[in-house]
Amino acid sequence: MEIKQDRGKVCKFISATLTYIPTHCAVCGMKNEHFSVIKNGTQTSRITLPLTGVHRTFLLLKKQRFFCKSCS
Ligand SMILES: [Zn+2]
């Protein structure tokens, strides 16, 4: 957990990573065989946690992105 200043206010940041191996492409439905759907970096989402405390709390969630060799 990190505590940072955001626009003059002290905020807490919690980092988390969401990753998994897909069974198929979510777009074209191509089965993930022989690594036809590969990992393509992560995209970080900043989610405000609905917790009341002294400081605002954000969850920095890194979401796994994928690249499909079938439909790109
Ligand atoms: Zn696809």
PDB file of the backbone (N, CA, C, O) and the ligand in Angstrom, with CONECT records:
HET     ZN  A 101       1
ATOM      1  N   MET A   1       0.853  -1.192   0.000  1.00  0.00           N
ATOM      2  CA  MET A   1       0.000   0.000   0.000  1.00  0.00           C
ATOM      3  C   MET A   1       0.889   1.242   0.000  1.00  0.00           C
ATOM      4  O   MET A   1       1.917   1.298   0.675  1.00  0.00           O
ATOM      5  N   GLU A   2       0.459   2.236  -0.781  1.00  0.00           N
ATOM      6  CA  GLU A   2       1.216   3.470  -0.910  1.00  0.00           C
ATOM      7  C   GLU A   2       0.353   4.626  -0.458  1.00  0.00           C
ATOM      8  O   GLU A   2      -0.860   4.616  -0.669  1.00  0.00           O
ATOM      9  N   ILE A   3       0.946   5.595   0.143  1.00  0.00           N
ATOM     10  CA  ILE A   3       0.202   6.809   0.498  1.00  0.00           C
ATOM     11  C   ILE A   3       0.809   7.953  -0.303  1.00  0.00           C
ATOM     12  O   ILE A   3       2.009   8.215  -0.219  1.00  0.00           O
ATOM     13  N   LYS A   4      -0.030   8.629  -1.080  1.00  0.00           N
ATOM     14  CA  LYS A   4       0.429   9.701  -1.969  1.00  0.00           C
ATOM     15  C   LYS A   4      -0.466  10.908  -1.823  1.00  0.00           C
ATOM     16  O   LYS A   4      -1.572  10.826  -1.290  1.00  0.00           O
ATOM     17  N   GLN A   5       0.035  12.037  -2.309  1.00  0.00           N
ATOM     18  CA  GLN A   5      -0.771  13.249  -2.371  1.00  0.00           C
ATOM     19  C   GLN A   5      -1.431  13.300  -3.747  1.00  0.00           C
ATOM     20  O   GLN A   5      -0.755  13.142  -4.764  1.00  0.00           O
ATOM     21  N   ASP A   6      -2.737  13.518  -3.786  1.00  0.00           N
ATOM     22  CA  ASP A   6      -3.440  13.675  -5.053  1.00  0.00           C
ATOM     23  C   ASP A   6      -4.254  14.953  -4.956  1.00  0.00           C
ATOM     24  O   ASP A   6      -5.193  15.033  -4.164  1.00  0.00           O
ATOM     25  N   ARG A   7      -3.905  15.947  -5.749  1.00  0.00           N
ATOM     26  CA  ARG A   7      -4.544  17.270  -5.715  1.00  0.00           C
ATOM     27  C   ARG A   7      -4.618  17.792  -4.277  1.00  0.00           C
ATOM     28  O   ARG A   7      -5.665  18.241  -3.811  1.00  0.00           O
ATOM     29  N   GLY A   8      -3.490  17.717  -3.601  1.00  0.00           N
ATOM     30  CA  GLY A   8      -3.404  18.277  -2.253  1.00  0.00           C
ATOM     31  C   GLY A   8      -4.002  17.429  -1.154  1.00  0.00           C
ATOM     32  O   GLY A   8      -3.903  17.765   0.026  1.00  0.00           O
ATOM     33  N   LYS A   9      -4.641  16.299  -1.552  1.00  0.00           N
ATOM     34  CA  LYS A   9      -5.232  15.433  -0.528  1.00  0.00           C
ATOM     35  C   LYS A   9      -4.419  14.147  -0.408  1.00  0.00           C
ATOM     36  O   LYS A   9      -3.897  13.627  -1.395  1.00  0.00           O
ATOM     37  N   VAL A  10      -4.326  13.661   0.790  1.00  0.00           N
ATOM     38  CA  VAL A  10      -3.600  12.419   1.022  1.00  0.00           C
ATOM     39  C   VAL A  10      -4.515  11.256   0.647  1.00  0.00           C
ATOM     40  O   VAL A  10      -5.641  11.164   1.135  1.00  0.00           O
ATOM     41  N   CYS A  11      -4.031  10.374  -0.215  1.00  0.00           N
ATOM     42  CA  CYS A  11      -4.825   9.229  -0.655  1.00  0.00           C
ATOM     43  C   CYS A  11      -4.015   7.954  -0.472  1.00  0.00           C
ATOM     44  O   CYS A  11      -2.784   7.965  -0.501  1.00  0.00           O
ATOM     45  N   LYS A  12      -4.721   6.879  -0.286  1.00  0.00           N
ATOM     46  CA  LYS A  12      -4.069   5.578  -0.202  1.00  0.00           C
ATOM     47  C   LYS A  12      -4.239   4.867  -1.534  1.00  0.00           C
ATOM     48  O   LYS A  12      -5.302   4.942  -2.149  1.00  0.00           O
ATOM     49  N   PHE A  13      -3.220   4.195  -1.972  1.00  0.00           N
ATOM     50  CA  PHE A  13      -3.277   3.415  -3.203  1.00  0.00           C
ATOM     51  C   PHE A  13      -2.903   1.976  -2.898  1.00  0.00           C
ATOM     52  O   PHE A  13      -1.864   1.702  -2.298  1.00  0.00           O
ATOM     53  N   ILE A  14      -3.757   1.070  -3.314  1.00  0.00           N
ATOM     54  CA  ILE A  14      -3.497  -0.356  -3.150  1.00  0.00           C
ATOM     55  C   ILE A  14      -3.296  -0.925  -4.550  1.00  0.00           C
ATOM     56  O   ILE A  14      -4.139  -0.705  -5.420  1.00  0.00           O
ATOM     57  N   SER A  15      -2.218  -1.641  -4.792  1.00  0.00           N
ATOM     58  CA  SER A  15      -1.963  -2.208  -6.109  1.00  0.00           C
ATOM     59  C   SER A  15      -2.347  -3.677  -6.148  1.00  0.00           C
ATOM     60  O   SER A  15      -2.084  -4.426  -5.206  1.00  0.00           O
ATOM     61  N   ALA A  16      -2.977  -4.084  -7.253  1.00  0.00           N
ATOM     62  CA  ALA A  16      -3.355  -5.479  -7.438  1.00  0.00           C
ATOM     63  C   ALA A  16      -3.239  -5.822  -8.919  1.00  0.00           C
ATOM     64  O   ALA A  16      -3.341  -4.936  -9.767  1.00  0.00           O
ATOM     65  N   THR A  17      -3.031  -7.066  -9.233  1.00  0.00           N
ATOM     66  CA  THR A  17      -2.937  -7.499 -10.627  1.00  0.00           C
ATOM     67  C   THR A  17      -3.929  -8.616 -10.875  1.00  0.00           C
ATOM     68  O   THR A  17      -4.024  -9.572 -10.106  1.00  0.00           O
ATOM     69  N   LEU A  18      -4.672  -8.473 -11.973  1.00  0.00           N
ATOM     70  CA  LEU A  18      -5.635  -9.497 -12.369  1.00  0.00           C
ATOM     71  C   LEU A  18      -5.087 -10.157 -13.622  1.00  0.00           C
ATOM     72  O   LEU A  18      -4.967  -9.502 -14.658  1.00  0.00           O
ATOM     73  N   THR A  19      -4.755 -11.432 -13.553  1.00  0.00           N
ATOM     74  CA  THR A  19      -4.239 -12.113 -14.737  1.00  0.00           C
ATOM     75  C   THR A  19      -4.742 -13.547 -14.755  1.00  0.00           C
ATOM     76  O   THR A  19      -5.016 -14.143 -13.713  1.00  0.00           O
ATOM     77  N   TYR A  20      -4.857 -14.080 -15.951  1.00  0.00           N
ATOM     78  CA  TYR A  20      -5.334 -15.446 -16.131  1.00  0.00           C
ATOM     79  C   TYR A  20      -4.967 -15.879 -17.536  1.00  0.00           C
ATOM     80  O   TYR A  20      -4.554 -15.054 -18.351  1.00  0.00           O
ATOM     81  N   ILE A  21      -5.111 -17.152 -17.830  1.00  0.00           N
ATOM     82  CA  ILE A  21      -4.871 -17.654 -19.180  1.00  0.00           C
ATOM     83  C   ILE A  21      -6.238 -17.925 -19.802  1.00  0.00           C
ATOM     84  O   ILE A  21      -7.001 -18.733 -19.273  1.00  0.00           O
ATOM     85  N   PRO A  22      -6.562 -17.265 -20.917  1.00  0.00           N
ATOM     86  CA  PRO A  22      -7.890 -17.432 -21.501  1.00  0.00           C
ATOM     87  C   PRO A  22      -8.043 -18.796 -22.170  1.00  0.00           C
ATOM     88  O   PRO A  22      -7.073 -19.341 -22.698  1.00  0.00           O
ATOM     89  N   THR A  23      -9.242 -19.341 -22.150  1.00  0.00           N
ATOM     90  CA  THR A  23      -9.506 -20.615 -22.821  1.00  0.00           C
ATOM     91  C   THR A  23      -9.856 -20.385 -24.285  1.00  0.00           C
ATOM     92  O   THR A  23      -9.674 -21.271 -25.120  1.00  0.00           O
ATOM     93  N   HIS A  24     -10.364 -19.183 -24.593  1.00  0.00           N
ATOM     94  CA  HIS A  24     -10.710 -18.838 -25.970  1.00  0.00           C
ATOM     95  C   HIS A  24     -10.717 -17.328 -26.108  1.00  0.00           C
ATOM     96  O   HIS A  24     -10.707 -16.601 -25.115  1.00  0.00           O
ATOM     97  N   CYS A  25     -10.736 -16.858 -27.362  1.00  0.00           N
ATOM     98  CA  CYS A  25     -10.795 -15.414 -27.617  1.00  0.00           C
ATOM     99  C   CYS A  25     -12.194 -14.901 -27.318  1.00  0.00           C
ATOM    100  O   CYS A  25     -13.184 -15.496 -27.744  1.00  0.00           O
ATOM    101  N   ALA A  26     -12.276 -13.789 -26.581  1.00  0.00           N
ATOM    102  CA  ALA A  26     -13.586 -13.222 -26.231  1.00  0.00           C
ATOM    103  C   ALA A  26     -14.269 -12.582 -27.434  1.00  0.00           C
ATOM    104  O   ALA A  26     -15.479 -12.361 -27.411  1.00  0.00           O
ATOM    105  N   VAL A  27     -13.502 -12.279 -28.494  1.00  0.00           N
ATOM    106  CA  VAL A  27     -14.065 -11.590 -29.670  1.00  0.00           C
ATOM    107  C   VAL A  27     -14.541 -12.591 -30.720  1.00  0.00           C
ATOM    108  O   VAL A  27     -15.702 -12.551 -31.128  1.00  0.00           O
ATOM    109  N   CYS A  28     -13.649 -13.496 -31.167  1.00  0.00           N
ATOM    110  CA  CYS A  28     -14.015 -14.398 -32.271  1.00  0.00           C
ATOM    111  C   CYS A  28     -14.291 -15.822 -31.792  1.00  0.00           C
ATOM    112  O   CYS A  28     -14.734 -16.657 -32.581  1.00  0.00           O
ATOM    113  N   GLY A  29     -14.042 -16.112 -30.528  1.00  0.00           N
ATOM    114  CA  GLY A  29     -14.332 -17.437 -29.995  1.00  0.00           C
ATOM    115  C   GLY A  29     -13.298 -18.491 -30.336  1.00  0.00           C
ATOM    116  O   GLY A  29     -13.487 -19.666 -30.021  1.00  0.00           O
ATOM    117  N   MET A  30     -12.192 -18.085 -30.983  1.00  0.00           N
ATOM    118  CA  MET A  30     -11.096 -18.991 -31.341  1.00  0.00           C
ATOM    119  C   MET A  30     -10.542 -19.647 -30.070  1.00  0.00           C
ATOM    120  O   MET A  30     -10.227 -18.972 -29.090  1.00  0.00           O
ATOM    121  N   LYS A  31     -10.431 -20.977 -30.114  1.00  0.00           N
ATOM    122  CA  LYS A  31      -9.892 -21.684 -28.950  1.00  0.00           C
ATOM    123  C   LYS A  31      -8.419 -21.352 -28.757  1.00  0.00           C
ATOM    124  O   LYS A  31      -7.668 -21.218 -29.724  1.00  0.00           O
ATOM    125  N   ASN A  32      -8.021 -21.225 -27.516  1.00  0.00           N
ATOM    126  CA  ASN A  32      -6.619 -20.910 -27.221  1.00  0.00           C
ATOM    127  C   ASN A  32      -5.801 -22.199 -27.230  1.00  0.00           C
ATOM    128  O   ASN A  32      -5.538 -22.795 -26.185  1.00  0.00           O
ATOM    129  N   GLU A  33      -5.411 -22.610 -28.424  1.00  0.00           N
ATOM    130  CA  GLU A  33      -4.566 -23.791 -28.577  1.00  0.00           C
ATOM    131  C   GLU A  33      -3.234 -23.338 -29.161  1.00  0.00           C
ATOM    132  O   GLU A  33      -3.200 -22.437 -30.000  1.00  0.00           O
ATOM    133  N   HIS A  34      -2.168 -23.934 -28.739  1.00  0.00           N
ATOM    134  CA  HIS A  34      -0.817 -23.585 -29.200  1.00  0.00           C
ATOM    135  C   HIS A  34      -0.566 -22.078 -29.058  1.00  0.00           C
ATOM    136  O   HIS A  34       0.047 -21.456 -29.926  1.00  0.00           O
ATOM    137  N   PHE A  35      -1.045 -21.509 -27.959  1.00  0.00           N
ATOM    138  CA  PHE A  35      -0.826 -20.096 -27.646  1.00  0.00           C
ATOM    139  C   PHE A  35      -1.303 -19.172 -28.767  1.00  0.00           C
ATOM    140  O   PHE A  35      -0.602 -18.229 -29.133  1.00  0.00           O
ATOM    141  N   SER A  36      -2.488 -19.438 -29.310  1.00  0.00           N
ATOM    142  CA  SER A  36      -3.044 -18.567 -30.343  1.00  0.00           C
ATOM    143  C   SER A  36      -3.582 -17.262 -29.751  1.00  0.00           C
ATOM    144  O   SER A  36      -3.765 -16.277 -30.465  1.00  0.00           O
ATOM    145  N   VAL A  37      -3.829 -17.268 -28.458  1.00  0.00           N
ATOM    146  CA  VAL A  37      -4.205 -16.031 -27.772  1.00  0.00           C
ATOM    147  C   VAL A  37      -3.097 -15.751 -26.767  1.00  0.00           C
ATOM    148  O   VAL A  37      -2.899 -16.515 -25.822  1.00  0.00           O
ATOM    149  N   ILE A  38      -2.371 -14.648 -26.975  1.00  0.00           N
ATOM    150  CA  ILE A  38      -1.202 -14.379 -26.136  1.00  0.00           C
ATOM    151  C   ILE A  38      -1.432 -13.148 -25.279  1.00  0.00           C
ATOM    152  O   ILE A  38      -2.279 -12.305 -25.575  1.00  0.00           O
ATOM    153  N   LYS A  39      -0.661 -13.070 -24.221  1.00  0.00           N
ATOM    154  CA  LYS A  39      -0.762 -11.923 -23.321  1.00  0.00           C
ATOM    155  C   LYS A  39      -0.209 -10.683 -24.013  1.00  0.00           C
ATOM    156  O   LYS A  39       0.814 -10.744 -24.693  1.00  0.00           O
ATOM    157  N   ASN A  40      -0.881  -9.580 -23.837  1.00  0.00           N
ATOM    158  CA  ASN A  40      -0.515  -8.340 -24.523  1.00  0.00           C
ATOM    159  C   ASN A  40      -0.468  -7.195 -23.516  1.00  0.00           C
ATOM    160  O   ASN A  40      -1.192  -6.209 -23.650  1.00  0.00           O
ATOM    161  N   GLY A  41       0.373  -7.334 -22.529  1.00  0.00           N
ATOM    162  CA  GLY A  41       0.545  -6.270 -21.540  1.00  0.00           C
ATOM    163  C   GLY A  41      -0.625  -6.159 -20.590  1.00  0.00           C
ATOM    164  O   GLY A  41      -1.519  -7.005 -20.574  1.00  0.00           O
ATOM    165  N   THR A  42      -0.605  -5.120 -19.811  1.00  0.00           N
ATOM    166  CA  THR A  42      -1.685  -4.912 -18.850  1.00  0.00           C
ATOM    167  C   THR A  42      -2.196  -3.482 -18.972  1.00  0.00           C
ATOM    168  O   THR A  42      -1.494  -2.590 -19.449  1.00  0.00           O
ATOM    169  N   GLN A  43      -3.403  -3.290 -18.540  1.00  0.00           N
ATOM    170  CA  GLN A  43      -3.988  -1.961 -18.506  1.00  0.00           C
ATOM    171  C   GLN A  43      -4.395  -1.706 -17.066  1.00  0.00           C
ATOM    172  O   GLN A  43      -5.070  -2.526 -16.444  1.00  0.00           O
ATOM    173  N   THR A  44      -3.982  -0.575 -16.549  1.00  0.00           N
ATOM    174  CA  THR A  44      -4.260  -0.302 -15.143  1.00  0.00           C
ATOM    175  C   THR A  44      -5.538   0.517 -14.999  1.00  0.00           C
ATOM    176  O   THR A  44      -5.700   1.555 -15.642  1.00  0.00           O
ATOM    177  N   SER A  45      -6.430   0.044 -14.159  1.00  0.00           N
ATOM    178  CA  SER A  45      -7.655   0.772 -13.848  1.00  0.00           C
ATOM    179  C   SER A  45      -7.531   1.333 -12.442  1.00  0.00           C
ATOM    180  O   SER A  45      -7.016   0.673 -11.539  1.00  0.00           O
ATOM    181  N   ARG A  46      -8.005   2.548 -12.269  1.00  0.00           N
ATOM    182  CA  ARG A  46      -8.016   3.113 -10.922  1.00  0.00           C
ATOM    183  C   ARG A  46      -9.445   3.099 -10.412  1.00  0.00           C
ATOM    184  O   ARG A  46     -10.314   3.791 -10.944  1.00  0.00           O
ATOM    185  N   ILE A  47      -9.677   2.316  -9.389  1.00  0.00           N
ATOM    186  CA  ILE A  47     -11.023   2.125  -8.842  1.00  0.00           C
ATOM    187  C   ILE A  47     -11.058   2.786  -7.465  1.00  0.00           C
ATOM    188  O   ILE A  47     -10.204   2.532  -6.615  1.00  0.00           O
ATOM    189  N   THR A  48     -12.045   3.622  -7.269  1.00  0.00           N
ATOM    190  CA  THR A  48     -12.206   4.245  -5.959  1.00  0.00           C
ATOM    191  C   THR A  48     -12.940   3.270  -5.051  1.00  0.00           C
ATOM    192  O   THR A  48     -14.048   2.834  -5.361  1.00  0.00           O
ATOM    193  N   LEU A  49     -12.329   2.939  -3.951  1.00  0.00           N
ATOM    194  CA  LEU A  49     -12.951   1.981  -3.038  1.00  0.00           C
ATOM    195  C   LEU A  49     -13.962   2.714  -2.159  1.00  0.00           C
ATOM    196  O   LEU A  49     -13.663   3.764  -1.591  1.00  0.00           O
ATOM    197  N   PRO A  50     -15.152   2.150  -2.057  1.00  0.00           N
ATOM    198  CA  PRO A  50     -16.199   2.815  -1.262  1.00  0.00           C
ATOM    199  C   PRO A  50     -16.018   2.591   0.237  1.00  0.00           C
ATOM    200  O   PRO A  50     -16.921   2.124   0.931  1.00  0.00           O
ATOM    201  N   LEU A  51     -14.852   2.932   0.702  1.00  0.00           N
ATOM    202  CA  LEU A  51     -14.568   2.766   2.118  1.00  0.00           C
ATOM    203  C   LEU A  51     -14.470   4.153   2.736  1.00  0.00           C
ATOM    204  O   LEU A  51     -13.879   5.064   2.158  1.00  0.00           O
ATOM    205  N   THR A  52     -15.037   4.295   3.877  1.00  0.00           N
ATOM    206  CA  THR A  52     -14.901   5.573   4.551  1.00  0.00           C
ATOM    207  C   THR A  52     -13.790   5.447   5.567  1.00  0.00           C
ATOM    208  O   THR A  52     -13.780   4.551   6.411  1.00  0.00           O
ATOM    209  N   GLY A  53     -12.876   6.354   5.462  1.00  0.00           N
ATOM    210  CA  GLY A  53     -11.744   6.354   6.384  1.00  0.00           C
ATOM    211  C   GLY A  53     -11.198   7.751   6.434  1.00  0.00           C
ATOM    212  O   GLY A  53     -11.852   8.710   6.023  1.00  0.00           O
ATOM    213  N   VAL A  54     -10.011   7.855   6.934  1.00  0.00           N
ATOM    214  CA  VAL A  54      -9.393   9.176   7.039  1.00  0.00           C
ATOM    215  C   VAL A  54      -9.013   9.673   5.649  1.00  0.00           C
ATOM    216  O   VAL A  54      -9.141  10.859   5.346  1.00  0.00           O
ATOM    217  N   HIS A  55      -8.540   8.744   4.803  1.00  0.00           N
ATOM    218  CA  HIS A  55      -8.070   9.120   3.476  1.00  0.00           C
ATOM    219  C   HIS A  55      -8.894   8.416   2.405  1.00  0.00           C
ATOM    220  O   HIS A  55      -9.474   7.357   2.644  1.00  0.00           O
ATOM    221  N   ARG A  56      -8.935   9.028   1.209  1.00  0.00           N
ATOM    222  CA  ARG A  56      -9.573   8.360   0.064  1.00  0.00           C
ATOM    223  C   ARG A  56      -8.694   7.182  -0.331  1.00  0.00           C
ATOM    224  O   ARG A  56      -7.467   7.281  -0.309  1.00  0.00           O
ATOM    225  N   THR A  57      -9.315   6.086  -0.685  1.00  0.00           N
ATOM    226  CA  THR A  57      -8.559   4.888  -1.026  1.00  0.00           C
ATOM    227  C   THR A  57      -8.861   4.486  -2.468  1.00  0.00           C
ATOM    228  O   THR A  57     -10.020   4.377  -2.869  1.00  0.00           O
ATOM    229  N   PHE A  58      -7.803   4.271  -3.232  1.00  0.00           N
ATOM    230  CA  PHE A  58      -7.940   3.837  -4.620  1.00  0.00           C
ATOM    231  C   PHE A  58      -7.317   2.463  -4.778  1.00  0.00           C
ATOM    232  O   PHE A  58      -6.295   2.155  -4.166  1.00  0.00           O
ATOM    233  N   LEU A  59      -7.941   1.648  -5.600  1.00  0.00           N
ATOM    234  CA  LEU A  59      -7.365   0.361  -5.964  1.00  0.00           C
ATOM    235  C   LEU A  59      -6.809   0.494  -7.376  1.00  0.00           C
ATOM    236  O   LEU A  59      -7.553   0.783  -8.312  1.00  0.00           O
ATOM    237  N   LEU A  60      -5.505   0.284  -7.533  1.00  0.00           N
ATOM    238  CA  LEU A  60      -4.886   0.309  -8.854  1.00  0.00           C
ATOM    239  C   LEU A  60      -4.843  -1.126  -9.346  1.00  0.00           C
ATOM    240  O   LEU A  60      -3.994  -1.916  -8.932  1.00  0.00           O
ATOM    241  N   LEU A  61      -5.771  -1.453 -10.236  1.00  0.00           N
ATOM    242  CA  LEU A  61      -5.904  -2.831 -10.690  1.00  0.00           C
ATOM    243  C   LEU A  61      -5.328  -2.975 -12.089  1.00  0.00           C
ATOM    244  O   LEU A  61      -5.820  -2.369 -13.041  1.00  0.00           O
ATOM    245  N   LYS A  62      -4.289  -3.778 -12.201  1.00  0.00           N
ATOM    246  CA  LYS A  62      -3.691  -4.045 -13.510  1.00  0.00           C
ATOM    247  C   LYS A  62      -4.440  -5.209 -14.128  1.00  0.00           C
ATOM    248  O   LYS A  62      -4.439  -6.318 -13.593  1.00  0.00           O
ATOM    249  N   LYS A  63      -5.083  -4.946 -15.264  1.00  0.00           N
ATOM    250  CA  LYS A  63      -5.848  -6.005 -15.922  1.00  0.00           C
ATOM    251  C   LYS A  63      -5.034  -6.563 -17.082  1.00  0.00           C
ATOM    252  O   LYS A  63      -4.403  -5.819 -17.833  1.00  0.00           O
ATOM    253  N   GLN A  64      -5.061  -7.861 -17.211  1.00  0.00           N
ATOM    254  CA  GLN A  64      -4.342  -8.526 -18.303  1.00  0.00           C
ATOM    255  C   GLN A  64      -5.024  -8.236 -19.631  1.00  0.00           C
ATOM    256  O   GLN A  64      -6.247  -8.342 -19.733  1.00  0.00           O
ATOM    257  N   ARG A  65      -4.248  -7.870 -20.653  1.00  0.00           N
ATOM    258  CA  ARG A  65      -4.778  -7.686 -21.999  1.00  0.00           C
ATOM    259  C   ARG A  65      -4.259  -8.837 -22.860  1.00  0.00           C
ATOM    260  O   ARG A  65      -3.186  -9.384 -22.604  1.00  0.00           O
ATOM    261  N   PHE A  66      -5.031  -9.192 -23.878  1.00  0.00           N
ATOM    262  CA  PHE A  66      -4.651 -10.329 -24.735  1.00  0.00           C
ATOM    263  C   PHE A  66      -4.644  -9.928 -26.188  1.00  0.00           C
ATOM    264  O   PHE A  66      -5.352  -9.011 -26.605  1.00  0.00           O
ATOM    265  N   PHE A  67      -3.839 -10.626 -26.945  1.00  0.00           N
ATOM    266  CA  PHE A  67      -3.807 -10.455 -28.406  1.00  0.00           C
ATOM    267  C   PHE A  67      -4.153 -11.778 -29.042  1.00  0.00           C
ATOM    268  O   PHE A  67      -3.511 -12.790 -28.760  1.00  0.00           O
ATOM    269  N   CYS A  68      -5.177 -11.786 -29.913  1.00  0.00           N
ATOM    270  CA  CYS A  68      -5.611 -13.003 -30.599  1.00  0.00           C
ATOM    271  C   CYS A  68      -4.975 -13.035 -31.982  1.00  0.00           C
ATOM    272  O   CYS A  68      -5.129 -12.094 -32.761  1.00  0.00           O
ATOM    273  N   LYS A  69      -4.262 -14.110 -32.289  1.00  0.00           N
ATOM    274  CA  LYS A  69      -3.608 -14.225 -33.592  1.00  0.00           C
ATOM    275  C   LYS A  69      -4.611 -14.477 -34.712  1.00  0.00           C
ATOM    276  O   LYS A  69      -4.286 -14.320 -35.889  1.00  0.00           O
ATOM    277  N   SER A  70      -5.840 -14.871 -34.343  1.00  0.00           N
ATOM    278  CA  SER A  70      -6.861 -15.154 -35.338  1.00  0.00           C
ATOM    279  C   SER A  70      -7.543 -13.864 -35.819  1.00  0.00           C
ATOM    280  O   SER A  70      -7.682 -13.651 -37.023  1.00  0.00           O
ATOM    281  N   CYS A  71      -7.969 -13.008 -34.882  1.00  0.00           N
ATOM    282  CA  CYS A  71      -8.709 -11.809 -35.281  1.00  0.00           C
ATOM    283  C   CYS A  71      -7.968 -10.522 -34.911  1.00  0.00           C
ATOM    284  O   CYS A  71      -8.442  -9.422 -35.196  1.00  0.00           O
ATOM    285  N   SER A  72      -6.806 -10.666 -34.276  1.00  0.00           N
ATOM    286  CA  SER A  72      -6.014  -9.526 -33.800  1.00  0.00           C
ATOM    287  C   SER A  72      -6.780  -8.660 -32.801  1.00  0.00           C
ATOM    288  O   SER A  72      -6.248  -7.665 -32.310  1.00  0.00           O
TER     289      SER A  72
HETATM  290 ZN    ZN A 101     -10.029 -13.619 -31.733  1.00  0.00          ZN2+
END
